[in-house]
Amino acid sequence: MTAEKPCVLLVEDEPAQREILRYNLTSEGYDVTIAENGDDALLLAEEVKPDLVLLDWMLPGVSGIEVLRRLKSRRTSSEIPIIMLSARSEEVDRVRGLETGADDYMIKPYSVSELMARIRTQLRRTRPVSVGERLEFNDILLDGETHRVTRGGAEVRLGPTEFRLLATLMEKPGRVWSREQLLDRVWGRDIYVDTRTVDVHIGRLRKALGRDGGTDPIRTVRGAGYALG
């Protein structure tokens, strides 16, 4: 089983800087989507639904700070972590960036290795399985590094789709995921799958988790979707 690569939207208008970042992000195992200006960044954030945005402040057209404000004000992108990159080193600029919604702020020139570490920190918070974290919910343990699931110490055998589905639900217990959100996260953004497919795989996941008589941890929220717990 292989984990879905986290997608990073890189918003940078300087070609040399853009290429350095693209190379390092790809080397770290991320899928990279590139925007060279603010307008493209806003469009791609809707189309690609990235897991993280690297956003330069100084952009042609719509500025980085305005892109940040709009992304954080949209329901569809408000939870995406955004790291702002800027040559503006004054405290007032850092404060403005963070207060506008940036999850982190790095001043140019910066250490690429430090930036990669900060990206991992942000993804660990929002997509822990993608960086090999272990998730626990009651007696269920999911190991993102070995791709093994146990319940009450007994191994639970899951197919790749059921594993990704469980990982998504375990990342945020209690959160209600709509079928469309689960399709985006589990099956991918470029694949057309009927929403009823989600119901089929939820059924398989429930069966696997309850094989040894365990209670069903997945809650169906009528008209909304599914949640863990």
N, CA, C and O of each residue as an XYZ file, in Angstrom:
916
protein
N       0.837     -1.188      0.000
C       0.000      0.000      0.000
C       0.876      1.242      0.000
O       1.872      1.291      0.721
N       0.527      2.242     -0.789
C       1.277      3.486     -0.797
C       0.355      4.621     -0.416
O      -0.810      4.654     -0.815
N       0.888      5.558      0.364
C       0.090      6.700      0.791
C       0.002      7.720     -0.333
O       0.935      7.879     -1.121
N      -1.123      8.403     -0.394
C      -1.277      9.474     -1.364
C      -0.297     10.594     -1.008
O      -0.211     11.021      0.143
N       0.434     11.055     -2.013
C       1.407     12.122     -1.760
C       0.682     13.415     -1.397
O      -0.320     13.763     -2.024
N       1.184     14.130     -0.385
C       0.611     15.444     -0.108
C       0.874     16.388     -1.281
O       1.934     16.328     -1.904
N      -0.076     17.245     -1.575
C       0.053     18.201     -2.673
C       0.374     19.587     -2.117
O      -0.324     20.088     -1.235
N       1.432     20.198     -2.637
C       1.826     21.548     -2.237
C       1.587     22.499     -3.400
O       2.070     22.263     -4.508
N       0.847     23.566     -3.153
C       0.675     24.628     -4.140
C       1.764     25.669     -3.891
O       1.776     26.327     -2.851
N       2.668     25.812     -4.843
C       3.788     26.745     -4.738
C       3.445     27.999     -5.530
O       3.253     27.946     -6.745
N       3.370     29.124     -4.829
C       3.012     30.394     -5.467
C       4.240     31.304     -5.413
O       4.539     31.891     -4.374
N       4.945     31.416     -6.535
C       6.219     32.152     -6.584
C       6.433     32.654     -8.001
O       6.336     31.878     -8.951
N       6.727     33.955     -8.159
C       6.878     34.511     -9.501
C       8.327     34.553     -9.986
O       8.563     34.755    -11.177
N       9.302     34.368     -9.092
C      10.701     34.394     -9.510
C      11.109     33.010    -10.017
O      11.076     32.049     -9.249
N      11.498     32.883    -11.307
C      11.800     31.570    -11.886
C      12.868     30.784    -11.134
O      12.697     29.587    -10.898
N      13.967     31.434    -10.753
C      15.053     30.715    -10.087
C      14.603     30.173     -8.729
O      14.865     29.019     -8.390
N      13.928     31.017     -7.967
C      13.435     30.605     -6.645
C      12.387     29.516     -6.790
O      12.347     28.566     -6.007
N      11.552     29.661     -7.786
C      10.493     28.680     -8.031
C      11.085     27.302     -8.337
O      10.593     26.285     -7.848
N      12.147     27.279     -9.152
C      12.750     26.009     -9.535
C      13.451     25.335     -8.355
O      13.380     24.117     -8.197
N      14.127     26.135     -7.531
C      14.787     25.576     -6.335
C      13.758     24.925     -5.416
O      13.958     23.811     -4.931
N      12.666     25.627     -5.187
C      11.632     25.096     -4.296
C      10.944     23.876     -4.909
O      10.686     22.890     -4.219
N      10.651     23.949     -6.211
C      10.014     22.810     -6.869
C      10.900     21.569     -6.763
O      10.414     20.478     -6.464
N      12.199     21.738     -7.008
C      13.133     20.610     -6.942
C      13.159     19.996     -5.544
O      13.087     18.776     -5.394
N      13.261     20.845     -4.527
C      13.343     20.343     -3.152
C      12.037     19.707     -2.694
O      12.056     18.694     -1.994
N      10.929     20.274     -3.072
C       9.630     19.708     -2.696
C       9.423     18.344     -3.354
O       8.953     17.403     -2.715
N       9.777     18.250     -4.634
C       9.650     16.978     -5.352
C      10.572     15.926     -4.734
O      10.190     14.764     -4.593
N      11.788     16.341     -4.367
C      12.739     15.420     -3.744
C      12.239     14.901     -2.402
O      12.575     13.790     -1.992
N      11.428     15.716     -1.717
C      10.862     15.312     -0.430
C       9.633     14.416     -0.600
O       9.081     13.913      0.379
N       9.212     14.224     -1.852
C       8.087     13.319     -2.104
C       6.737     13.983     -2.231
O       5.709     13.309     -2.156
N       6.714     15.314     -2.424
C       5.438     16.014     -2.566
C       5.047     16.152     -4.035
O       5.909     16.257     -4.907
N       3.748     16.150     -4.301
C       3.242     16.583     -5.601
C       3.225     18.104     -5.576
O       2.765     18.703     -4.604
N       3.716     18.729     -6.625
C       3.836     20.189     -6.636
C       3.008     20.780     -7.774
O       3.138     20.373     -8.929
N       2.162     21.738     -7.435
C       1.427     22.530     -8.420
C       1.940     23.957     -8.324
O       2.092     24.491     -7.225
N       2.205     24.573     -9.459
C       2.844     25.895     -9.462
C       1.892     26.973     -9.969
O       1.192     26.792    -10.965
N       1.886     28.100     -9.259
C       1.187     29.303     -9.696
C       2.203     30.439     -9.712
O       2.982     30.594     -8.772
N       2.195     31.231    -10.778
C       3.181     32.313    -10.913
C       2.610     33.671    -10.533
O       3.335     34.666    -10.520
N       1.323     33.722    -10.226
C       0.713     34.990     -9.806
C      -0.479     34.703     -8.899
O      -0.907     33.559     -8.747
N      -0.993     35.751     -8.313
C      -2.063     35.598     -7.337
C      -3.368     35.089     -7.921
O      -4.063     34.294     -7.289
N      -3.712     35.545     -9.138
C      -4.959     35.094     -9.760
C      -4.939     33.586    -10.004
O      -5.912     32.888     -9.718
N      -3.810     33.091    -10.541
C      -3.688     31.649    -10.782
C      -3.728     30.869     -9.470
O      -4.296     29.779     -9.403
N      -3.121     31.436     -8.431
C      -3.103     30.765     -7.127
C      -4.513     30.559     -6.600
O      -4.833     29.491     -6.080
N      -5.355     31.571     -6.732
C      -6.725     31.473     -6.243
C      -7.530     30.444     -7.033
O      -8.343     29.718     -6.461
N      -7.307     30.379     -8.343
C      -8.001     29.397     -9.177
C      -7.526     27.978     -8.865
O      -8.336     27.065     -8.706
N      -6.200     27.802     -8.778
C      -5.643     26.472     -8.543
C      -5.984     25.936     -7.150
O      -6.147     24.730     -6.965
N      -6.089     26.829     -6.187
C      -6.449     26.386     -4.836
C      -7.827     25.737     -4.835
O      -8.081     24.811     -4.065
N      -8.726     26.227     -5.708
C     -10.064     25.639     -5.818
C     -10.023     24.343     -6.615
O     -10.692     23.370     -6.265
N      -9.235     24.334     -7.692
C      -9.203     23.168     -8.580
C      -8.435     21.994     -7.969
O      -8.882     20.848     -8.032
N      -7.278     22.291     -7.380
C      -6.366     21.245     -6.916
C      -6.641     20.830     -5.476
O      -6.389     19.687     -5.095
N      -7.158     21.758     -4.679
C      -7.373     21.531     -3.243
C      -6.087     21.000     -2.592
O      -6.039     19.857     -2.137
N      -5.047     21.844     -2.554
C      -3.752     21.397     -2.033
C      -3.805     21.107     -0.535
O      -4.712     21.551      0.169
N      -2.820     20.358     -0.070
C      -2.708     20.074      1.363
C      -1.957     21.180      2.082
O      -2.060     21.314      3.302
N      -1.191     21.984      1.321
C      -0.436     23.090      1.905
C      -0.125     24.088      0.798
O       0.047     23.709     -0.361
N      -0.054     25.369      1.163
C       0.297     26.420      0.206
C       1.572     27.125      0.669
O       1.673     27.570      1.812
N       2.546     27.216     -0.246
C       3.730     28.050     -0.029
C       3.494     29.326     -0.817
O       3.392     29.283     -2.043
N       3.405     30.448     -0.142
C       2.907     31.677     -0.762
C       3.886     32.842     -0.617
O       4.188     33.278      0.494
N       4.377     33.337     -1.752
C       5.242     34.513     -1.745
C       4.386     35.767     -1.561
O       3.288     35.865     -2.109
N       4.895     36.714     -0.792
C       4.131     37.947     -0.539
C       4.080     38.817     -1.792
O       3.011     39.283     -2.184
N       5.252     39.037     -2.426
C       5.344     39.950     -3.559
C       5.018     39.205     -4.855
O       5.845     38.455     -5.375
N       3.816     39.419     -5.364
C       3.375     38.768     -6.588
C       2.820     39.807     -7.563
O       2.314     40.845     -7.137
N       2.909     39.537     -8.860
C       2.268     40.444     -9.822
C       0.754     40.328     -9.722
O       0.227     39.245     -9.469
N       0.064     41.424     -9.917
C      -1.406     41.389     -9.825
C      -1.853     41.327     -8.381
O      -1.500     42.188     -7.575
N      -2.623     40.321     -8.060
C      -3.119     40.152     -6.691
C      -1.947     39.795     -5.776
O      -1.225     38.834     -6.043
N      -1.755     40.551     -4.714
C      -0.614     40.321     -3.823
C      -0.788     39.049     -3.000
O      -1.895     38.532     -2.847
N       0.330     38.561     -2.476
C       0.293     37.366     -1.647
C      -0.577     37.545     -0.416
O      -1.295     36.625     -0.025
N      -0.524     38.710      0.194
C      -1.298     38.948      1.410
C      -2.801     38.918      1.099
O      -3.609     38.491      1.924
N      -3.162     39.385     -0.114
C      -4.570     39.348     -0.518
C      -5.002     37.920     -0.856
O      -6.121     37.513     -0.546
N      -4.103     37.163     -1.496
C      -4.383     35.745     -1.758
C      -4.619     35.025     -0.428
O      -5.561     34.245     -0.290
N      -3.755     35.296      0.538
C      -3.885     34.706      1.873
C      -5.246     35.036      2.480
O      -5.939     34.153      2.985
N      -5.619     36.301      2.428
C      -6.887     36.737      3.023
C      -8.070     36.013      2.372
O      -8.980     35.552      3.060
N      -8.045     35.921      1.044
C      -9.166     35.291      0.335
C      -9.231     33.789      0.606
O     -10.316     33.243      0.808
N      -8.086     33.125      0.612
C      -8.083     31.683      0.856
C      -8.592     31.364      2.257
O      -9.331     30.399      2.449
N      -8.198     32.170      3.229
C      -8.627     31.907      4.600
C     -10.089     32.287      4.842
O     -10.700     31.843      5.814
N     -10.644     33.113      3.951
C     -12.051     33.507      4.115
C     -13.005     32.545      3.417
O     -14.210     32.566      3.670
N     -12.461     31.696      2.534
C     -13.301     30.717      1.829
C     -13.493     29.479      2.692
O     -12.558     29.008      3.340
N     -14.707     28.962      2.692
C     -14.979     27.742      3.449
C     -14.165     26.572      2.911
O     -13.711     25.722      3.678
N     -13.978     26.528      1.576
C     -13.298     25.391      0.952
C     -11.797     25.364      1.188
O     -11.169     24.318      1.022
N     -11.206     26.495      1.573
C      -9.748     26.534      1.727
C      -9.286     27.091      3.070
O      -8.085     27.249      3.292
N     -10.216     27.388      3.961
C      -9.847     28.045      5.218
C      -8.938     27.200      6.098
O      -8.166     27.739      6.892
N      -9.024     25.857      5.963
C      -8.235     24.986      6.836
C      -6.904     24.566      6.216
O      -6.121     23.865      6.858
N      -6.636     24.982      4.979
C      -5.368     24.614      4.342
C      -4.242     25.413      4.993
O      -4.318     26.640      5.044
N      -3.193     24.745      5.494
C      -2.081     25.496      6.074
C      -1.346     26.297      5.006
O      -1.080     25.800      3.912
N      -1.023     27.542      5.338
C      -0.329     28.436      4.405
C       0.943     28.976      5.066
O       0.897     29.582      6.136
N       2.071     28.741      4.405
C       3.344     29.294      4.863
C       3.688     30.457      3.950
O       3.835     30.284      2.740
N       3.815     31.636      4.528
C       4.121     32.820      3.732
C       5.628     33.021      3.656
O       6.330     32.916      4.662
N       6.121     33.310      2.450
C       7.533     33.574      2.207
C       7.670     35.044      1.814
O       6.975     35.513      0.912
N       8.564     35.772      2.487
C       8.653     37.206      2.210
C      10.022     37.777      2.547
O      10.683     37.347      3.493
N      10.428     38.758      1.747
C      11.648     39.498      2.052
C      11.357     40.583      3.085
O      12.278     41.243      3.567
N      10.093     40.768      3.424
C       9.708     41.772      4.426
C      10.038     41.225      5.814
O       9.393     40.296      6.299
N      11.040     41.812      6.435
C      11.530     41.279      7.711
C      11.097     42.096      8.923
O      11.391     41.723     10.059
N      10.405     43.200      8.690
C       9.964     44.023      9.807
C       8.904     43.286     10.620
O       8.091     42.538     10.076
N       8.928     43.509     11.921
C       7.964     42.835     12.799
C       6.532     43.145     12.393
O       5.664     42.276     12.473
N       6.276     44.367     11.962
C       4.913     44.756     11.596
C       4.417     43.926     10.426
O       3.225     43.627     10.345
N       5.330     43.537      9.496
C       4.933     42.726      8.348
C       4.652     41.290      8.770
O       3.683     40.685      8.311
N       5.502     40.739      9.649
C       5.277     39.381     10.139
C       3.945     39.302     10.880
O       3.174     38.360     10.697
N       3.689     40.300     11.713
C       2.437     40.331     12.470
C       1.252     40.420     11.518
O       0.243     39.743     11.716
N       1.370     41.255     10.482
C       0.271     41.393      9.518
C       0.006     40.065      8.805
O      -1.144     39.665      8.626
N       1.085     39.388      8.401
C       0.927     38.104      7.725
C       0.244     37.081      8.617
O      -0.684     36.396      8.186
N       0.698     36.976      9.855
C       0.131     35.990     10.782
C      -1.306     36.342     11.157
O      -2.156     35.458     11.267
N      -1.578     37.629     11.352
C      -2.942     38.033     11.721
C      -3.915     37.872     10.552
O      -5.117     37.701     10.760
N      -3.395     37.926      9.332
C      -4.252     37.724      8.166
C      -4.599     36.253      7.994
O      -5.553     35.911      7.296
N      -3.812     35.376      8.640
C      -4.163     33.961      8.606
C      -3.039     33.003      8.278
O      -3.254     31.792      8.248
N      -1.823     33.525      8.027
C      -0.701     32.632      7.717
C      -0.439     31.703      8.903
O      -0.469     32.130     10.057
N      -0.182     30.433      8.605
C       0.113     29.469      9.659
C       1.585     29.521     10.052
O       1.962     29.090     11.142
N       2.416     30.055      9.152
C       3.834     30.247      9.435
C       4.332     31.341      8.509
O       3.695     31.653      7.503
N       5.481     31.928      8.854
C       6.009     33.061      8.092
C       7.526     32.921      8.069
O       8.162     32.870      9.121
N       8.110     32.859      6.865
C       9.565     32.734      6.745
C      10.120     33.904      5.948
O       9.584     34.291      4.910
N      11.213     34.454      6.468
C      11.831     35.631      5.860
C      12.931     35.204      4.894
O      13.776     34.375      5.232
N      12.916     35.774      3.691
C      13.963     35.516      2.700
C      15.205     36.326      3.055
O      15.074     37.454      3.532
N      16.406     35.790      2.839
C      16.694     34.405      2.428
C      16.528     33.463      3.617
O      16.794     33.834      4.760
N      16.089     32.257      3.335
C      15.832     31.283      4.390
C      16.553     29.979      4.065
O      16.997     29.759      2.937
N      16.659     29.129      5.068
C      17.244     27.805      4.887
C      16.186     26.879      4.290
O      15.093     26.736      4.839
N      16.519     26.254      3.168
C      15.571     25.336      2.536
C      15.263     24.157      3.456
O      14.119     23.710      3.530
N      16.278     23.651      4.158
C      16.048     22.511      5.054
C      15.115     22.902      6.196
O      14.291     22.097      6.631
N      15.243     24.139      6.680
C      14.319     24.595      7.725
C      12.907     24.730      7.170
O      11.937     24.392      7.849
N      12.789     25.222      5.939
C      11.469     25.343      5.321
C      10.823     23.969      5.186
O       9.637     23.812      5.475
N      11.593     22.969      4.748
C      11.054     21.612      4.604
C      10.590     21.061      5.960
O       9.578     20.365      6.047
N      11.341     21.383      7.005
C      10.957     20.941      8.351
C       9.649     21.601      8.773
O       8.800     20.964      9.396
N       9.489     22.875      8.434
C       8.254     23.574      8.802
C       7.056     23.050      8.005
O       5.934     23.002      8.510
N       7.309     22.660      6.761
C       6.240     22.057      5.958
C       5.792     20.751      6.600
O       4.596     20.487      6.721
N       6.764     19.937      7.010
C       6.412     18.662      7.656
C       5.617     18.895      8.929
O       4.687     18.147      9.231
N       5.980     19.937      9.680
C       5.259     20.261     10.915
C       3.811     20.607     10.619
O       2.908     20.147     11.317
N       3.580     21.412      9.592
C       2.208     21.797      9.247
C       1.402     20.595      8.756
O       0.231     20.446      9.107
N       2.027     19.737      7.944
C       1.322     18.561      7.428
C       1.065     17.542      8.526
O       0.063     16.828      8.492
N       1.964     17.473      9.500
C       1.768     16.555     10.620
C       0.501     16.926     11.385
O      -0.178     16.068     11.948
N       0.204     18.210     11.391
C      -0.988     18.693     12.096
C      -2.266     18.380     11.312
O      -3.294     18.039     11.898
N      -2.190     18.500      9.972
C      -3.401     18.347      9.171
C      -3.520     17.001      8.477
O      -4.626     16.522      8.229
N      -2.351     16.372      8.155
C      -2.370     15.069      7.472
C      -1.298     14.175      8.064
O      -0.304     13.877      7.401
N      -1.485     13.744      9.306
C      -0.430     13.006      9.998
C       0.000     11.717      9.319
O       1.176     11.357      9.384
N      -0.924     11.007      8.666
C      -0.549      9.738      8.043
C       0.431      9.952      6.895
O       1.294      9.109      6.649
N       0.302     11.074      6.193
C       1.179     11.323      5.055
C       2.631     11.498      5.471
O       3.525     11.358      4.637
N       2.885     11.798      6.729
C       4.264     11.928      7.205
C       4.622     10.803      8.176
O       5.534     10.936      8.992
N       3.880      9.687      8.071
C       4.246      8.481      8.813
C       3.880      8.466     10.283
O       4.465      7.705     11.053
N       2.926      9.288     10.690
C       2.533      9.322     12.098
C       1.642      8.131     12.455
O       1.061      7.481     11.586
N       1.553      7.867     13.750
C       0.632      6.850     14.271
C      -0.622      7.550     14.782
O      -0.540      8.567     15.471
N      -1.768      7.002     14.442
C      -3.038      7.550     14.894
C      -3.735      6.539     15.791
O      -3.677      5.334     15.545
N      -4.393      7.035     16.830
C      -5.125      6.152     17.738
C      -6.532      6.686     17.960
O      -6.743      7.891     18.095
N      -7.474      5.778     17.993
C      -8.843      6.126     18.364
C      -9.411      4.941     19.133
O      -9.607      3.861     18.576
N      -9.672      5.155     20.413
C     -10.097      4.067     21.300
C      -9.125      2.897     21.170
O      -7.939      3.054     21.460
N      -9.606      1.715     20.735
C      -8.709      0.561     20.653
C      -8.161      0.340     19.244
O      -7.583     -0.708     18.957
N      -8.345      1.339     18.357
C      -7.857      1.226     16.976
C      -6.537      1.982     16.846
O      -6.444      3.145     17.239
N      -5.534      1.336     16.304
C      -4.224      1.957     16.075
C      -3.885      1.846     14.599
O      -3.905      0.753     14.033
N      -3.576      2.973     13.975
C      -3.179      3.009     12.568
C      -1.765      3.553     12.485
O      -1.492      4.653     12.966
N      -0.871      2.799     11.883
C       0.534      3.193     11.750
C       0.766      3.653     10.320
O       0.732      2.854      9.384
N       1.003      4.951     10.161
C       1.183      5.516      8.829
C       2.469      5.101      8.158
O       2.573      5.152      6.933
N       3.455      4.688      8.941
C       4.739      4.294      8.358
C       4.704      2.862      7.845
O       5.176      2.593      6.740
N       4.153      1.940      8.626
C       4.116      0.533      8.219
C       2.814      0.174      7.494
O       2.694     -0.908      6.919
N       1.838      1.095      7.528
C       0.520      0.869      6.912
C      -0.162     -0.361      7.494
O      -0.747     -1.169      6.774
N      -0.072     -0.481      8.814
C      -0.759     -1.562      9.517
C      -1.826     -0.974     10.432
O      -1.655      0.106     10.998
N      -2.915     -1.696     10.563
C      -4.003     -1.299     11.455
C      -4.260     -2.443     12.428
O      -4.358     -3.602     12.023
N      -4.366     -2.117     13.701
C      -4.744     -3.120     14.698
C      -5.923     -2.590     15.501
O      -6.107     -1.384     15.664
N      -6.712     -3.535     15.993
C      -7.807     -3.172     16.898
C      -7.762     -4.124     18.076
O      -7.892     -5.337     17.918
N      -7.577     -3.563     19.248
C      -7.436     -4.380     20.441
C      -6.239     -5.312     20.347
O      -6.233     -6.395     20.933
N      -5.220     -4.878     19.600
C      -4.007     -5.678     19.449
C      -4.047     -6.660     18.296
O      -3.007     -7.202     17.922
N      -5.210     -6.907     17.723
C      -5.341     -7.850     16.607
C      -5.267     -7.093     15.289
O      -5.849     -6.018     15.148
N      -4.553     -7.660     14.332
C      -4.387     -6.984     13.047
C      -5.702     -6.956     12.280
O      -6.440     -7.940     12.230
N      -5.971     -5.800     11.684
C      -7.149     -5.621     10.841
C      -6.662     -5.527      9.399
O      -5.890     -4.628      9.064
N      -7.100     -6.437      8.555
C      -6.654     -6.446      7.164
C      -7.573     -5.548      6.330
O      -8.779     -5.774      6.234
N      -6.958     -4.520      5.730
C      -7.714     -3.567      4.929
C      -7.095     -3.442      3.540
O      -5.880     -3.555      3.373
N      -7.946     -3.210      2.556
C      -7.457     -2.860      1.230
C      -6.951     -1.427      1.233
O      -7.213     -0.684      2.179
N      -6.223     -1.020      0.178
C      -5.668      0.338      0.122
C      -6.713      1.435      0.287
O      -6.469      2.430      0.970
N      -7.873      1.257     -0.334
C      -8.909      2.296     -0.247
C      -9.475      2.380      1.161
O      -9.684      3.475      1.682
N      -9.726      1.226      1.784
C     -10.262      1.237      3.151
C      -9.232      1.819      4.119
O      -9.597      2.496      5.079
N      -7.942      1.555      3.868
C      -6.903      2.121      4.729
C      -6.926      3.645      4.651
O      -6.895      4.322      5.679
N      -6.980      4.180      3.442
C      -6.988      5.641      3.281
C      -8.260      6.244      3.871
O      -8.235      7.333      4.445
N      -9.359      5.532      3.726
C     -10.625      6.005      4.280
C     -10.555      6.068      5.803
O     -10.969      7.055      6.410
N     -10.032      5.012      6.412
C      -9.899      5.000      7.872
C      -8.923      6.076      8.336
O      -9.175      6.758      9.329
N      -7.807      6.229      7.616
C      -6.819      7.244      7.983
C      -7.437      8.635      7.969
O      -7.189      9.441      8.865
N      -8.240      8.912      6.953
C      -8.898     10.226      6.864
C      -9.836     10.441      8.045
O      -9.827     11.509      8.658
N     -10.640      9.441      8.367
C     -11.571      9.576      9.485
C     -10.833      9.722     10.813
O     -11.278     10.454     11.697
N      -9.694      9.016     10.955
C      -8.948      9.053     12.216
C      -8.148     10.333     12.406
O      -7.780     10.677     13.529
N      -7.878     11.042     11.306
C      -7.126     12.286     11.441
C      -7.907     13.310     12.268
O      -7.319     14.096     13.012
N      -9.220     13.293     12.134
C     -10.050     14.263     12.868
C     -11.303     13.566     13.399
O     -12.386     13.730     12.838
N     -11.162     12.785     14.483
C     -12.330     12.109     15.055
C     -13.421     13.115     15.403
O     -13.149     14.194     15.930
N     -14.653     12.741     15.100
C     -15.773     13.624     15.390
C     -16.155     14.525     14.240
O     -17.295     14.980     14.159
N     -15.202     14.793     13.336
C     -15.522     15.640     12.186
C     -16.399     14.860     11.213
O     -16.145     13.689     10.933
N     -17.430     15.521     10.705
C     -18.301     14.899      9.713
C     -17.748     15.207      8.324
O     -17.624     16.366      7.930
N     -17.416     14.138      7.590
C     -16.903     14.268      6.225
C     -18.039     13.961      5.250
O     -18.693     12.923      5.356
N     -18.268     14.862      4.306
C     -19.275     14.579      3.281
C     -18.709     13.541      2.311
O     -17.499     13.322      2.272
N     -19.570     12.913      1.540
C     -19.110     11.937      0.547
C     -18.175     12.592     -0.467
O     -17.184     11.989     -0.881
N     -18.486     13.822     -0.865
C     -17.644     14.523     -1.832
C     -16.249     14.785     -1.257
O     -15.251     14.639     -1.964
N     -16.175     15.167      0.015
C     -14.874     15.402      0.650
C     -14.066     14.112      0.741
O     -12.855     14.118      0.523
N     -14.733     13.014      1.062
C     -14.038     11.730      1.133
C     -13.563     11.284     -0.245
O     -12.478     10.716     -0.373
N     -14.365     11.537     -1.277
C     -13.933     11.210     -2.642
C     -12.670     11.973     -3.009
O     -11.735     11.396     -3.564
N     -12.636     13.267     -2.703
C     -11.460     14.090     -2.998
C     -10.230     13.557     -2.276
O      -9.167     13.415     -2.881
N     -10.367     13.260     -0.988
C      -9.227     12.885     -0.172
C      -8.764     11.450     -0.445
O      -7.562     11.191     -0.502
N      -9.696     10.529     -0.613
C      -9.354      9.106     -0.693
C      -9.115      8.632     -2.124
O      -8.174      7.882     -2.387
N      -9.970      9.071     -3.044
C      -9.848      8.596     -4.426
C      -9.017      9.538     -5.289
O      -8.455      9.115     -6.299
N      -8.933     10.808     -4.903
C      -8.162     11.769     -5.690
C      -9.062     12.745     -6.419
O     -10.244     12.484     -6.642
N      -8.487     13.855     -6.781
C      -9.273     14.961     -7.332
C      -9.582     14.790     -8.814
O     -10.527     15.392     -9.323
N      -8.800     13.982     -9.505
C      -8.944     13.873    -10.957
C      -9.690     12.616    -11.398
O      -9.765     12.329    -12.593
N     -10.232     11.878    -10.459
C     -10.895     10.622    -10.788
C     -12.393     10.767    -10.538
O     -12.816     11.207     -9.468
N     -13.194     10.389    -11.547
C     -14.647     10.446    -11.345
C     -15.114      9.136    -10.730
O     -14.950      8.067    -11.318
N     -15.687      9.231     -9.564
C     -16.251      8.067     -8.877
C     -17.609      8.494     -8.330
O     -17.747      9.583     -7.773
N     -18.595      7.644     -8.490
C     -19.933      7.934     -7.970
C     -19.880      7.998     -6.441
O     -19.175      7.214     -5.804
N     -20.625      8.930     -5.863
C     -20.604      9.094     -4.403
C     -21.086      7.841     -3.676
O     -20.745      7.639     -2.511
N     -21.883      6.986     -4.351
C     -22.346      5.755     -3.718
C     -21.191      4.783     -3.456
O     -21.288      3.886     -2.619
N     -20.089      4.989     -4.201
C     -18.897      4.156     -3.978
C     -18.388      4.332     -2.555
O     -17.884      3.388     -1.946
N     -18.522      5.549     -2.029
C     -18.092      5.813     -0.653
C     -18.865      4.911      0.307
O     -18.288      4.324      1.223
N     -20.174      4.807      0.089
C     -21.011      3.981      0.970
C     -20.558      2.522      0.940
O     -20.535      1.854      1.974
N     -20.199      2.030     -0.245
C     -19.757      0.642     -0.390
C     -18.486      0.406      0.432
O     -18.386     -0.581      1.159
N     -17.519      1.320      0.310
C     -16.250      1.132      1.003
C     -16.376      1.378      2.508
O     -15.664      0.762      3.302
N     -17.276      2.274      2.896
C     -17.549      2.435      4.329
C     -18.100      1.121      4.887
O     -17.744      0.705      5.990
N     -18.968      0.478      4.114
C     -19.516     -0.810      4.536
C     -18.421     -1.859      4.703
O     -18.437     -2.627      5.665
N     -17.472     -1.894      3.770
C     -16.356     -2.840      3.864
C     -15.479     -2.540      5.071
O     -15.023     -3.449      5.766
N     -15.249     -1.245      5.312
C     -14.427     -0.847      6.452
C     -15.107     -1.243      7.762
O     -14.458     -1.749      8.678
N     -16.398     -1.013      7.843
C     -17.142     -1.400      9.050
C     -17.053     -2.910      9.290
O     -16.868     -3.362     10.420
N     -17.186     -3.672      8.215
C     -17.138     -5.127      8.328
C     -15.768     -5.586      8.832
O     -15.675     -6.466      9.688
N     -14.694     -4.972      8.286
C     -13.344     -5.358      8.694
C     -13.087     -4.994     10.150
O     -12.488     -5.777     10.888
N     -13.535     -3.809     10.571
C     -13.301     -3.368     11.946
C     -14.131     -4.176     12.951
O     -13.751     -4.308     14.114
N     -15.273     -4.716     12.489
C     -16.140     -5.467     13.399
C     -15.997     -6.962     13.298
O     -16.800     -7.714     13.851
N     -14.948     -7.405     12.574
C     -14.795     -8.844     12.314
C     -14.695     -9.676     13.590
O     -15.193    -10.801     13.639
N     -14.060     -9.132     14.609
C     -13.903     -9.885     15.858
C     -14.906     -9.448     16.922
O     -14.678     -9.618     18.120
N     -16.011     -8.888     16.465
C     -17.077     -8.529     17.401
C     -16.990     -7.134     17.974
O     -17.729     -6.800     18.900
N     -16.094     -6.305     17.440
C     -15.969     -4.935     17.942
C     -17.162     -4.083     17.545
O     -17.812     -4.338     16.531
N     -17.438     -3.081     18.345
C     -18.553     -2.179     18.041
C     -18.188     -1.310     16.838
O     -17.011     -1.085     16.556
N     -19.201     -0.831     16.141
C     -18.996      0.000     14.948
C     -18.607      1.417     15.380
O     -19.414      2.111     15.998
N     -17.364      1.865     15.058
C     -16.948      3.197     15.490
C     -17.356      4.305     14.522
O     -17.176      5.486     14.818
N     -17.910      3.925     13.355
C     -18.234      4.918     12.325
C     -19.698      5.336     12.447
O     -20.607      4.508     12.504
N     -19.885      6.630     12.483
C     -21.238      7.177     12.652
C     -21.731      7.738     11.316
O     -21.035      8.518     10.666
N     -22.932      7.335     10.917
C     -23.558      7.896      9.718
C     -24.375      9.112     10.125
O     -25.247      9.024     10.989
N     -24.091     10.241      9.501
C     -24.832     11.473      9.790
C     -25.773     11.714      8.619
O     -25.342     12.106      7.534
N     -27.028     11.482      8.839
C     -28.016     11.524      7.760
C     -27.966     12.855      6.999
O     -28.053     13.930      7.593
N     -27.827     12.758      5.688
C     -27.801     13.944      4.834
C     -26.483     14.698      4.839
O     -26.334     15.692      4.128
N     -25.520     14.234      5.638
C     -24.255     14.957      5.735
C     -23.051     14.103      5.361
O     -22.208     14.541      4.579
N     -22.953     12.886      5.907
C     -21.802     12.056      5.591
C     -21.457     11.105      6.726
O     -22.337     10.498      7.336
N     -20.158     10.983      7.002
C     -19.669     10.018      7.987
C     -18.679     10.679      8.937
O     -17.996     11.645      8.596
N     -18.630     10.119     10.143
C     -17.672     10.593     11.155
C     -17.204      9.414     11.969
O     -17.890      8.396     12.061
N     -16.044      9.552     12.553
C     -15.534      8.534     13.478
C     -15.868      8.975     14.885
O     -15.434     10.037     15.331
N     -16.631      8.168     15.577
C     -16.995      8.497     16.946
C     -18.179      9.440     17.040
O     -18.594      9.802     18.141
